[in-house]
Amino acid sequence: MTTLLALLLQVTPSMALTELTTDVCILGGGSAGVGAAIAAARGGAEVVLVEKQDRLGGTSTQAYVCNWEPGPGDGLCREIYDRLQARNAVCVVKDHNRARQQGPFGLWLPDPEGTYEQSLTRASTPHPNWRACVFEPAALHQVVTDMLGETGKCRVMLRTTFIEAAAQGPLVVSVSARGDDGSVYEIHAKTFIDCTGGAHVCRALGCEMMLGPEPKSRFNEPSAPEEPEMVLNGISLCYRIRRREDPARQAPPEPPAQGWVKTAHVSGLPNGDRIVNPLAILSGKALLDMGYDKALEECRRRVQAHWHWLQGYEAFADFELDSFAPMLGIRESYRVVGEYVLTQHDLLAGLANQTHPDLIALADHSMDVHGSGSKHIAGDLKAPYGIPFRCLIPKGWQNLLVAGRCASFSQIAASSCRLSRTMIQLGHAAGAAAALAARDDASAATVDLGLLRHSLFADSARNSPHTSRQ
Ligand SMILES: Cc1cc2nc3c(=O)[nH]c(=O)nc-3n(C[C@H](O)[C@H](O)[C@H](O)COP(=O)(O)OP(=O)(O)OC[C@H]3O[C@@H](n4cnc5c(N)ncnc54)[C@H](O)[C@@H]3O)c2cc1C
């Protein structure tokens, strides 16, 4: 198989093909991927984490989405927060422009009285009491790198891209990845976890996928359209601005950019800089049609127009553009069909009415489809809801899990549960399951749920402010 793989990957004799064997191989080092890697390594497994960017954190670092919206996220999330706080790299924020008197944008700036605990609820909390956490992107990379390093069990491979996977029946045998320096790796593992956001591993393996809105006939969701058009959540290119005494004025692009909306979500970083999220600056479908590089180019033009417009407001008059995020902010692409698909029914039922035996994560964000038909969707949720472990098991597979925004959710459910702290929780569960599977020489898909839930709650209790601060 190795020779065949070498041929497929066009490995030349000068390019070494390195074989690695590990307990758990995680592809993608965003929120879900780092959650999975930390949990698996802390659970005693040997881990290889493959990430194509030069930093960990994914969308939270490389797309400048360094903002944890209000919502559940104790355990690992709390530990990450504490470590960021020790570096003065995180602050609790609230919207200082709720009535929009300063302009048509949210302005989430530090609230010195705000606490992490206040940031943990949304559905049951009145809007004025919502709090979020904003952190320095580079510090998140450093914190999670430290956490992984402390385990002594995780090999992090940055600038390395997953390319191909090999399977026998319901078992993944190996994946291959290529480093930016041309090195090629064939990685064998007991469990593989797809945390690539775009479900690259699952798609390469031919797993069943969902893309775009599901018609009502599929899950009978109250807000699903009868005959949906192919619309995906809009994408964003976030940018960073900094205060200057004599700030450079932004010129609009030539030719003028069309098709962006005059609104923004602005977050204050601990050092006083701000991150501007121009919300849906390009339609999600345009990304599919144009391809990534063209979409990035067009987004940069639109962002120039956006900043030219926003800089005209007094709140930004003494700021200038610092940088564009290196990566596009992609809210939605392919989703895997798992052993269970989370739907709007779960969101509306809430935790008190869900009867799943395998809930492993909590979420409570509103259904928010960013330009993909939001008029159909009912407003905020009334209570948190749970996500079953089966959403992390691609249908029919034994040693393959999927965690992150590409897990098994309907489009409507994904519009609520894709928040970063939820993704960390999903990664945590996938990593813990993979560690148990490695320990017991079992399959991750059939791991003992009692043991899994016990290990998640034990981890949460260990890292919870209520126990760690006593
Ligand atoms: C513009 C925008 C604004 C948002 N606002 C908020 C917000 O305010 N608060 C909030 O909580 N959530 C927000 N979200 C949602 C949240 O940020 C994402 O859903 C979440 O970060 C996704 O995490 P993930 O781990 O699934 O994917 P990602 O963080 O995208 O991680 C995927 C990782 O896989 C890597 N990868 C991809 N392909 C390969 C490959 N072939 N080989 C190796 N590695 C690969 C990528 O480089 C990346 O690091 C927002 C999202 C967007 C796009």
PDBQT file of the ligand as one rigid body, heavy atoms in Angstrom, charges set to zero:
ROOT
HETATM    1  C1  LIG A 501     -16.803  35.176  10.334  1.00  0.00    +0.000 C 
HETATM    2  C2  LIG A 501     -17.183  34.267  11.454  1.00  0.00    +0.000 A 
HETATM    3  C3  LIG A 501     -17.602  34.811  12.647  1.00  0.00    +0.000 A 
HETATM    4  C4  LIG A 501     -17.910  33.978  13.713  1.00  0.00    +0.000 A 
HETATM    5  N1  LIG A 501     -18.230  34.550  14.903  1.00  0.00    +0.000 NA
HETATM    6  C5  LIG A 501     -18.227  33.768  16.004  1.00  0.00    +0.000 A 
HETATM    7  C6  LIG A 501     -18.285  34.361  17.288  1.00  0.00    +0.000 A 
HETATM    8  O1  LIG A 501     -18.366  35.571  17.421  1.00  0.00    +0.000 OA
HETATM    9  N2  LIG A 501     -18.233  33.552  18.362  1.00  0.00    +0.000 N 
HETATM   10  C7  LIG A 501     -18.140  32.183  18.245  1.00  0.00    +0.000 A 
HETATM   11  O2  LIG A 501     -18.072  31.493  19.262  1.00  0.00    +0.000 OA
HETATM   12  N3  LIG A 501     -18.116  31.593  17.026  1.00  0.00    +0.000 NA
HETATM   13  C8  LIG A 501     -18.132  32.361  15.917  1.00  0.00    +0.000 A 
HETATM   14  N4  LIG A 501     -18.052  31.785  14.673  1.00  0.00    +0.000 N 
HETATM   15  C9  LIG A 501     -18.092  30.321  14.552  1.00  0.00    +0.000 C 
HETATM   16  C10 LIG A 501     -16.777  29.670  14.930  1.00  0.00    +0.000 C 
HETATM   17  O3  LIG A 501     -15.709  30.574  14.846  1.00  0.00    +0.000 OA
HETATM   18  C11 LIG A 501     -16.473  28.470  14.032  1.00  0.00    +0.000 C 
HETATM   19  O4  LIG A 501     -17.614  27.706  13.790  1.00  0.00    +0.000 OA
HETATM   20  C12 LIG A 501     -15.425  27.589  14.693  1.00  0.00    +0.000 C 
HETATM   21  O5  LIG A 501     -14.246  28.344  14.901  1.00  0.00    +0.000 OA
HETATM   22  C13 LIG A 501     -15.147  26.383  13.826  1.00  0.00    +0.000 C 
HETATM   23  O6  LIG A 501     -14.198  25.583  14.493  1.00  0.00    +0.000 OA
HETATM   24  P1  LIG A 501     -13.689  24.267  13.789  1.00  0.00    +0.000 P 
HETATM   25  O7  LIG A 501     -12.671  23.683  14.680  1.00  0.00    +0.000 OA
HETATM   26  O8  LIG A 501     -14.842  23.447  13.362  1.00  0.00    +0.000 OA
HETATM   27  O9  LIG A 501     -13.021  24.778  12.425  1.00  0.00    +0.000 OA
HETATM   28  P2  LIG A 501     -11.770  25.732  12.206  1.00  0.00    +0.000 P 
HETATM   29  O10 LIG A 501     -11.496  26.594  13.353  1.00  0.00    +0.000 OA
HETATM   30  O11 LIG A 501     -12.002  26.402  10.888  1.00  0.00    +0.000 OA
HETATM   31  O12 LIG A 501     -10.570  24.711  12.100  1.00  0.00    +0.000 OA
HETATM   32  C14 LIG A 501     -10.352  23.886  10.990  1.00  0.00    +0.000 C 
HETATM   33  C15 LIG A 501      -8.853  23.701  10.878  1.00  0.00    +0.000 C 
HETATM   34  O13 LIG A 501      -8.563  22.702   9.919  1.00  0.00    +0.000 OA
HETATM   35  C16 LIG A 501      -7.456  23.116   9.171  1.00  0.00    +0.000 C 
HETATM   36  N5  LIG A 501      -7.494  22.417   7.892  1.00  0.00    +0.000 N 
HETATM   37  C17 LIG A 501      -8.394  22.567   6.892  1.00  0.00    +0.000 A 
HETATM   38  N6  LIG A 501      -8.095  21.752   5.879  1.00  0.00    +0.000 NA
HETATM   39  C18 LIG A 501      -6.998  21.052   6.257  1.00  0.00    +0.000 A 
HETATM   40  C19 LIG A 501      -6.212  20.062   5.631  1.00  0.00    +0.000 A 
HETATM   41  N7  LIG A 501      -6.487  19.601   4.394  1.00  0.00    +0.000 N 
HETATM   42  N8  LIG A 501      -5.144  19.583   6.296  1.00  0.00    +0.000 NA
HETATM   43  C20 LIG A 501      -4.824  20.030   7.550  1.00  0.00    +0.000 A 
HETATM   44  N9  LIG A 501      -5.542  20.980   8.178  1.00  0.00    +0.000 NA
HETATM   45  C21 LIG A 501      -6.615  21.481   7.541  1.00  0.00    +0.000 A 
HETATM   46  C22 LIG A 501      -7.640  24.621   9.037  1.00  0.00    +0.000 C 
HETATM   47  O14 LIG A 501      -6.445  25.282   8.707  1.00  0.00    +0.000 OA
HETATM   48  C23 LIG A 501      -8.157  24.970  10.430  1.00  0.00    +0.000 C 
HETATM   49  O15 LIG A 501      -7.103  25.281  11.312  1.00  0.00    +0.000 OA
HETATM   50  C24 LIG A 501     -17.798  32.581  13.572  1.00  0.00    +0.000 A 
HETATM   51  C25 LIG A 501     -17.387  32.035  12.352  1.00  0.00    +0.000 A 
HETATM   52  C26 LIG A 501     -17.066  32.861  11.307  1.00  0.00    +0.000 A 
HETATM   53  C27 LIG A 501     -16.568  32.259  10.035  1.00  0.00    +0.000 C 
ENDROOT
TORSDOF 0
